[in-house]
Amino acid sequence: MIDFRYHLVSIVAVFLALTVGLVLGTTMLQDPLLNTLKSETSELREQSETLRTEKERAESLNDGGDQMAAVYAEDMLDRRLDGTGVVVVSAPGADEEVRKGLQARVEQAGGTVEGHLALADKYIDPDQATFVGELADQLAEGADESGAGGGPYERAAARLADALGVAPEPEGGEEGEDGGSEDEEGSEEGGGGIDGEAVLAGFAEAGLLTVEGEPADAADAVLVVAPATPFPAGASPSPEGEAAEPPGNDAVLPLVAAVGEDGPALLAGDASAAGTGGLIARVRREGAPSATADATGRSSGDVAAVLALAEAMEGDPGHYGTGEEVDGFLPDPPPPAREADETGERTEKTADRRTPQAG
């Protein structure tokens, strides 16, 4: 008959067997296990040292490339933007030092920075989208119908593009007796027939942007600086289960597209802007007609960005840097220098700004 003593003896026997097994196992396996761990640790340490050395070497090569780019930047950029009026637009969160570095390279290439628009956080606030659209409609008096449709940010982008002067100029204007166009009196207004200064002032007074310099109706080309870090993602995931697209991209993308549709434009930023949730990645994915560069913030990347803008001036915008879907680090071959015409003056704007300017 099985009683309590039987169960007690059985339990003691089981625990004794486990104890003996643990003792024998640790004693017999201790040396092989320790040797294996020591070997793997040594291999990992060697791999770590190799990776560290490779990282330091890559950083040295990058620094050397930047030094070389800085030395030869003047020759590489010589007259690539000669006579070009450039308006710079900063997205909310754009790095000021990156913007100033790009502006310096634009001037080194012979371009003139006519002014700077800094979009405010209020501009990309989803709660302000209706207000942005209503303001754009109020400021649209005298504009053509090309930017009348679309959502609030599409309408705002059309107004801003017109105000900067990048919209196409009217074609076929009849010449007067003095050889000028009959609509020459309205040339001080934006390409869409609006008062550029009034439009920019309206957006500025509403706290949607700040204006530096005199960018109204002054843009032969537009340089947009992406935020230093991607905009925060939306609250709701997409139907596919992916993270929602940042609302800030939805607000700024139409402006990048608008300035690129009617004139040379470049969206420039660093590697983060070309990564997940980045504005450059979004522009490339959706095929907006603007050039992009994703290696700014260092000499080589800034030079490549200005060369990309110069290439866009030739009517062939490309994508450059180190991110996905790029054509290379910089245009190959680089765009030609802009030449003076027979009168010694730089070629003026043409009616179609996407057409390469003649030498």
C-alpha positions as CSV (number, residue, x, y, z in Angstrom):
1,M,0.0,0.0,0.0
2,I,1.4,3.4,-1.1
3,D,1.6,5.8,1.9
4,F,3.0,9.2,2.6
5,R,6.5,7.8,3.4
6,Y,6.6,6.4,-0.2
7,H,5.8,9.7,-1.7
8,L,8.4,11.5,0.5
9,V,11.1,9.0,-0.5
10,S,10.2,9.4,-4.2
11,I,10.5,13.2,-4.0
12,V,13.8,13.1,-2.2
13,A,15.1,10.6,-4.8
14,V,14.1,12.9,-7.7
15,F,15.8,16.0,-6.2
16,L,18.9,14.0,-5.3
17,A,19.1,12.8,-8.9
18,L,18.7,16.4,-10.2
19,T,21.5,17.5,-7.8
20,V,23.8,14.8,-8.8
21,G,23.1,15.5,-12.5
22,L,23.8,19.3,-12.1
23,V,27.0,18.6,-10.3
24,L,28.3,16.1,-12.8
25,G,27.1,18.3,-15.7
26,T,28.8,21.5,-14.5
27,T,31.9,19.6,-13.7
28,M,32.2,17.8,-17.0
29,L,31.0,20.7,-19.2
30,Q,32.7,23.5,-17.4
31,D,35.9,23.6,-19.3
32,P,34.5,23.0,-22.8
33,L,31.8,25.7,-22.1
34,L,34.3,28.2,-20.8
35,N,36.6,27.6,-23.8
36,T,33.7,28.1,-26.2
37,L,32.7,31.3,-24.6
38,K,36.2,32.6,-24.5
39,S,36.7,31.8,-28.2
40,E,33.4,33.5,-29.2
41,T,34.3,36.5,-27.1
42,S,37.7,36.8,-28.7
43,E,36.1,36.6,-32.2
44,L,33.5,39.3,-31.3
45,R,36.2,41.5,-29.9
46,E,38.2,41.2,-33.1
47,Q,35.2,41.9,-35.2
48,S,34.4,45.0,-33.1
49,E,38.0,46.2,-33.5
50,T,37.8,45.7,-37.3
51,L,34.5,47.6,-37.6
52,R,35.9,50.4,-35.4
53,T,39.0,50.7,-37.7
54,E,36.8,50.7,-40.8
55,K,34.5,53.3,-39.3
56,E,37.5,55.6,-38.5
57,R,38.9,55.1,-41.9
58,A,35.6,55.9,-43.6
59,E,35.3,59.1,-41.4
60,S,38.8,60.1,-42.4
61,L,38.0,59.5,-46.1
62,N,34.8,61.6,-45.8
63,D,36.7,64.4,-44.0
64,G,39.4,64.3,-46.7
65,G,36.7,64.4,-49.4
66,D,35.2,67.5,-47.7
67,Q,38.6,69.2,-47.5
68,M,39.1,68.5,-51.2
69,A,35.7,69.8,-52.1
70,A,36.3,72.9,-50.1
71,V,39.6,73.6,-51.9
72,Y,38.2,73.0,-55.3
73,A,34.6,74.2,-54.8
74,E,35.3,77.5,-56.5
75,D,36.5,75.7,-59.7
76,M,33.7,73.1,-59.5
77,L,30.9,75.8,-59.1
78,D,32.4,78.5,-61.3
79,R,29.5,80.3,-63.1
80,R,27.2,77.3,-62.7
81,L,24.5,79.7,-61.5
82,D,25.8,82.9,-63.0
83,G,23.1,85.6,-63.0
84,T,20.5,83.4,-61.3
85,G,18.3,84.8,-58.6
86,V,17.7,82.1,-56.0
87,V,15.0,82.3,-53.3
88,V,15.6,80.0,-50.3
89,V,12.6,78.4,-48.5
90,S,13.2,76.7,-45.1
91,A,10.8,74.1,-43.9
92,P,10.0,74.2,-40.2
93,G,12.9,72.7,-38.3
94,A,15.5,73.3,-41.0
95,D,19.0,73.7,-39.7
96,E,20.2,77.3,-39.9
97,E,23.8,76.4,-40.4
98,V,22.9,74.1,-43.3
99,R,20.9,76.8,-44.9
100,K,23.7,79.4,-44.6
101,G,26.2,76.9,-46.0
102,L,24.0,76.3,-49.0
103,Q,23.5,80.0,-49.6
104,A,27.3,80.6,-49.5
105,R,27.7,77.9,-52.2
106,V,25.0,79.4,-54.3
107,E,26.8,82.7,-54.2
108,Q,30.1,81.0,-54.9
109,A,28.5,79.6,-58.1
110,G,27.6,83.1,-59.2
111,G,24.0,83.1,-58.1
112,T,22.3,85.8,-56.0
113,V,20.2,84.9,-52.9
114,E,17.3,87.2,-53.4
115,G,15.5,86.4,-50.2
116,H,14.5,83.7,-47.6
117,L,11.1,82.4,-46.6
118,A,11.0,80.5,-43.3
119,L,7.8,78.4,-43.0
120,A,6.5,78.5,-39.4
121,D,5.3,75.6,-37.3
122,K,1.8,77.0,-37.7
123,Y,1.9,76.5,-41.5
124,I,2.2,72.7,-41.1
125,D,-0.2,72.4,-38.1
126,P,-3.1,70.1,-39.3
127,D,-5.5,72.2,-37.2
128,Q,-4.6,75.3,-39.3
129,A,-5.1,73.6,-42.7
130,T,-8.5,75.2,-43.3
131,F,-7.2,78.6,-42.3
132,V,-4.2,78.2,-44.7
133,G,-6.6,77.4,-47.6
134,E,-9.0,80.2,-46.8
135,L,-6.1,82.7,-46.6
136,A,-4.7,81.5,-50.0
137,D,-8.2,82.0,-51.5
138,Q,-8.4,85.5,-50.1
139,L,-4.9,86.4,-51.6
140,A,-5.8,84.9,-55.0
141,E,-7.3,88.0,-56.4
142,G,-5.8,88.6,-59.9
143,A,-4.3,85.1,-60.1
144,D,-4.9,82.8,-63.1
145,E,-7.0,79.7,-62.7
146,S,-4.0,77.2,-62.6
147,G,-3.8,77.1,-58.9
148,A,-7.5,77.5,-58.0
149,G,-8.2,73.8,-57.2
150,G,-6.9,71.2,-54.8
151,G,-6.7,71.1,-51.1
152,P,-5.7,74.0,-48.8
153,Y,-2.0,73.3,-49.1
154,E,-2.1,73.0,-52.9
155,R,-3.8,76.4,-53.1
156,A,-1.4,77.9,-50.7
157,A,1.5,76.5,-52.6
158,A,0.2,77.9,-55.9
159,R,-0.1,81.4,-54.3
160,L,3.5,81.2,-52.9
161,A,4.9,79.9,-56.1
162,D,3.3,82.8,-58.0
163,A,4.5,85.3,-55.4
164,L,8.1,84.2,-55.8
165,G,7.8,84.6,-59.6
166,V,8.5,81.0,-60.5
167,A,5.2,80.5,-62.4
168,P,5.5,80.6,-66.2
169,E,5.5,84.1,-67.7
170,P,2.7,84.7,-70.2
171,E,3.7,83.5,-73.7
172,G,3.4,85.5,-76.9
173,G,3.1,88.9,-75.5
174,E,3.0,91.4,-78.4
175,E,5.8,93.8,-78.7
176,G,5.1,97.5,-78.6
177,E,6.8,100.2,-80.6
178,D,9.8,100.2,-78.3
179,G,10.3,96.4,-78.7
180,G,8.9,95.6,-75.2
181,S,6.0,93.4,-74.4
182,E,2.6,95.0,-74.0
183,D,2.2,93.4,-70.6
184,E,5.6,94.8,-69.4
185,E,3.8,97.1,-67.0
186,G,2.7,94.1,-65.1
187,S,6.1,92.5,-64.9
188,E,6.5,93.5,-61.3
189,E,3.7,91.1,-60.4
190,G,4.2,87.4,-60.0
191,G,3.9,84.9,-62.8
192,G,0.3,84.2,-61.9
193,G,-0.7,87.9,-62.2
194,I,-0.8,88.6,-58.5
195,D,1.0,91.1,-56.3
196,G,3.9,88.9,-54.9
197,E,4.7,91.3,-52.0
198,A,1.1,91.4,-50.9
199,V,0.8,87.7,-50.9
200,L,4.0,87.2,-48.9
201,A,3.0,89.9,-46.5
202,G,-0.4,88.2,-46.0
203,F,1.1,84.9,-45.1
204,A,3.6,86.7,-42.8
205,E,1.0,88.7,-41.0
206,A,-0.9,85.5,-40.4
207,G,2.1,84.0,-38.7
208,L,2.6,81.3,-41.3
209,L,6.1,82.4,-42.4
210,T,8.7,85.0,-42.0
211,V,10.3,86.9,-44.9
212,E,13.9,88.1,-45.2
213,G,15.3,90.1,-48.1
214,E,13.1,90.8,-51.2
215,P,12.0,87.4,-52.6
216,A,8.8,88.6,-54.2
217,D,8.8,88.0,-58.0
218,A,12.6,87.5,-57.8
219,A,13.1,83.7,-58.2
220,D,14.8,82.3,-61.2
221,A,15.2,79.1,-59.1
222,V,14.0,78.0,-55.6
223,L,16.1,76.1,-53.0
224,V,14.0,74.4,-50.3
225,V,15.8,73.2,-47.2
226,A,14.3,70.1,-45.6
227,P,13.9,69.8,-41.8
228,A,16.9,68.6,-39.8
229,T,14.9,65.7,-38.5
230,P,11.7,64.2,-40.1
231,F,8.4,65.7,-39.1
232,P,6.6,63.7,-36.4
233,A,4.4,60.9,-37.8
234,G,0.7,61.0,-37.8
235,A,-1.4,59.6,-35.0
236,S,-3.2,56.9,-37.1
237,P,-1.4,54.1,-39.0
238,S,-2.1,53.5,-42.6
239,P,-4.5,50.7,-43.7
240,E,-1.5,48.5,-44.5
241,G,-0.3,48.7,-40.9
242,E,2.6,51.1,-41.6
243,A,3.3,54.2,-39.7
244,A,1.2,57.2,-40.8
245,E,2.8,59.7,-43.1
246,P,3.9,62.8,-41.2
247,P,1.4,65.6,-41.6
248,G,4.2,68.1,-42.1
249,N,5.2,66.3,-45.3
250,D,1.6,66.7,-46.6
251,A,1.9,70.5,-45.9
252,V,5.3,71.1,-47.5
253,L,5.3,68.7,-50.4
254,P,2.7,70.7,-52.4
255,L,5.0,73.8,-52.2
256,V,8.1,71.7,-53.4
257,A,6.0,70.4,-56.3
258,A,4.6,73.8,-57.2
259,V,7.9,75.6,-57.4
260,G,9.3,72.6,-59.4
261,E,6.5,72.4,-61.9
262,D,7.1,75.9,-63.3
263,G,10.8,76.6,-62.6
264,P,14.1,75.0,-61.5
265,A,13.8,73.9,-57.9
266,L,15.9,71.8,-55.5
267,L,14.9,70.2,-52.2
268,A,18.1,69.7,-50.1
269,G,18.6,68.0,-46.7
270,D,20.8,65.4,-45.0
271,A,20.5,61.6,-44.9
272,S,17.6,61.6,-42.4
273,A,15.5,63.5,-44.9
274,A,15.9,60.7,-47.3
275,G,15.1,58.0,-44.8
276,T,11.8,56.7,-43.3
277,G,9.3,59.5,-43.0
278,G,11.7,62.1,-44.5
279,L,10.5,64.8,-46.9
280,I,13.1,64.0,-49.6
281,A,12.0,60.3,-49.5
282,R,8.4,61.4,-50.0
283,V,9.3,63.8,-52.9
284,R,11.2,61.0,-54.6
285,R,8.5,58.4,-54.1
286,E,5.8,60.6,-55.5
287,G,7.8,61.9,-58.4
288,A,7.5,65.7,-57.6
289,P,9.3,67.6,-60.4
290,S,12.0,69.0,-58.2
291,A,15.7,68.0,-57.9
292,T,16.8,66.6,-54.6
293,A,20.1,66.3,-52.7
294,D,20.4,64.4,-49.4
295,A,24.1,65.0,-48.3
296,T,24.0,68.6,-47.2
297,G,25.7,69.8,-44.1
298,R,29.3,69.0,-45.3
299,S,31.3,70.6,-48.0
300,S,31.1,67.8,-50.5
301,G,27.3,67.5,-50.1
302,D,26.7,71.2,-50.3
303,V,28.7,71.4,-53.6
304,A,26.8,68.5,-55.0
305,A,23.5,70.2,-54.0
306,V,24.4,73.4,-55.9
307,L,25.5,71.3,-58.9
308,A,22.1,69.6,-58.8
309,L,20.3,73.0,-58.8
310,A,22.5,74.1,-61.7
311,E,21.5,70.9,-63.6
312,A,17.8,71.7,-62.8
313,M,18.4,75.1,-64.5
314,E,19.1,73.1,-67.6
315,G,15.7,71.5,-67.4
316,D,16.8,68.1,-66.2
317,P,16.3,67.8,-62.4
318,G,17.8,64.7,-60.8
319,H,18.2,63.1,-57.4
320,Y,21.6,63.0,-55.7
321,G,23.3,61.9,-52.5
322,T,23.6,58.6,-50.6
323,G,20.0,57.6,-50.1
324,E,17.7,55.4,-52.1
325,E,16.6,56.1,-55.7
326,V,19.5,58.5,-56.4
327,D,21.2,59.1,-59.8
328,G,24.6,59.3,-58.1
329,F,26.3,61.5,-55.5
330,L,26.5,64.5,-58.0
331,P,25.5,65.1,-61.6
332,D,27.7,63.3,-64.1
333,P,28.8,65.1,-66.1
334,P,28.4,68.3,-64.1
335,P,26.3,71.0,-65.7
336,P,28.1,73.5,-67.8
337,A,29.0,77.0,-66.7
338,R,26.5,79.7,-67.9
339,E,28.0,81.9,-70.6
340,A,27.4,85.5,-71.5
341,D,25.5,86.3,-74.7
342,E,27.0,88.4,-77.5
343,T,26.2,91.6,-75.7
344,G,28.2,90.6,-72.7
345,E,25.1,90.2,-70.5
346,R,23.8,87.1,-68.9
347,T,20.9,85.3,-70.5
348,E,17.6,86.5,-69.1
349,K,14.6,84.5,-68.1
350,T,12.7,82.8,-70.9
351,A,9.0,82.4,-71.1
352,D,9.4,78.7,-70.4
353,R,11.8,78.4,-67.4
354,R,12.2,74.7,-68.0
355,T,14.0,75.4,-71.2
356,P,17.9,75.4,-70.9
357,Q,19.2,79.0,-71.2
358,A,21.1,79.7,-74.4
359,G,24.7,80.7,-74.3
